[in-house]
């Protein structure tokens, strides 16, 4: 009987060690991002294809948002600071869901207001409303909708982890109860 218990414990321990050392994210989404061209807060060119080989976080915001966007941006700032403290390299991209209002200057001002470090965080605009709605849906399975006569845009509040190959790996809450430690852990895993 002791022999059987010892054998079972050894087997369990081996399985646990193998799981810990695998270095792979589990239950990844596997959504491919389409190429998407935009203009940055510094009026430079941006393309999703340029992110190849980099691990990045994405979200969808707009500068005149009076509900979820300010706290989402502050939450992302907290992630950015944690990444910096731990020496983890990752990019952050915030896609404006209100491109007719959000000029590069508006985006830059919005970022500054919320404590963004632009060294690895890019805000983008410069496309049509239809283009961002399609891109969000096709690449991130995220609904974005601006209704006629309304200055607010309906959009999701998730943060998305995108791998080096441009595949969306994970989706996290971005507005409240943000799983900061899990996001950092997953970025580290994806970066290796």
Buried (B, 14 or more C-beta within 10 A) or exposed (E): EEEEEEEEEEEEEEEEEEEEEEEEBEEBBEBEBEEBBBBBBEEEEBEBEEBEEBBBBBBBBBBEBEEBBBBBBBBBBEBBEBBBEEEBEBBBBBBBBBBEBBBBEBBBEBBEEBEBEBEBBBBBBBBEBEBBBBBBEBBBBBEBEBEEEEEBBEBBBBBBBBBBEBBBBBBBBBBEEBEEEEBBEBBBBBEE
